[in-house]
Amino acid sequence: MSTNQSRDSDTSQAEKVEGYKVEDLGIINGRRNESELSRDSSTSEESEKNEISTNKSSLYKLEMIKIQLITAHGYQTDVELEDFKQAQLDAIAHAAAKIISRLKAGGETTTQALKSLCLRCKGIQVEEVAIISVDSLGFVLKVCCGTQIETLRFAFNSWATSEYSAERQLNDLLFPMSHQRPQKQKTSSSK
């Protein structure tokens, strides 16, 4: 008897503290637990009322209060909300795959040009090289030198605003024209 009394007092305490009725505890997400339904002798009207209440959906609007960028190397940087809101999609994001496939179609000539670029600009002699991404500011290479694999970023001279511009700057970096001016031929006049 004393056990039942303490159980009843615990239940009434839970009602007071939680603010729920004991009958409501069998309802999860607006639906009654099936074991509760079998025990309960409720009418079909009440169960229809529960069904109608579960068909409602809720929409929430979330507001960003802080943005933190974590790079592939593990560096953490806070991004200002205004900068994020004003950010735009990269101008050549949709064309990057096409540019890379056309570059890879160049075969051994392109591979040698990429190796040469690594040596000229970064001072690294590489054994294997592959281009992994292109964006409006430059491109990224994955290189193998000895037992190390590195990722190298190369910047364009100016911001590429189109697919053509990016591809042209990429080709200018890979296949630099000699900056020698052609010598003028001297014409001698015979008198």
C-alpha positions, 0 to 999 in steps of 0.5 A: 500500500505504501508503495502505491501511495508513493507511486501516486505521489510521484505521478502527481509530482510529475504532473505538477512539475512537468505541467503535463497530464499523465494521459498526454504522455502516451502522445508522441508527435501528435500521435498516440502510442499504439499500445495506448490506443488499444488500452484506451476506449476512445471513440472514433471521433477522438482518433480522427481529431488526432489524425487531423492534428498530425497532418499539420506541418511547421515551417521555421526560418533560421537566421545565421548569426555566425559563419565559420570556415574550416579549410582542408588544412584545418584552419578556422576563419570567421566569415562576416555575414555581410560578406557571405550575403554579398558573395556570388557564384564563381564566374566559371564554376559551370565550365571548370570540368570542360576546361580540365577535360580539354586540358587533359586532352592535350596529353603529354605536351600538357603534362610536360608544360605543367611540370615545367610550370611547377619548376619555373614558378614554384622551384619544384621538380615534379614526377607526376602532375594532374590538374584538379580544379580551375576557378576564376582566380587560378587553378590547383595542381596535385603533384608528386615529387619523390615520396611526397604528394603536394597540392599547388595553387597557381594564380591567374594574372587577372580575374577570369570572367569567362570560360574563354578568359580562364582557358586563355590565361591557363594556356598563357601560363603553360605555354609562354611565348618567348618575349624576344622581339623579332629582329628587323632585317636590314636592307642594304641598298646597292649604289 
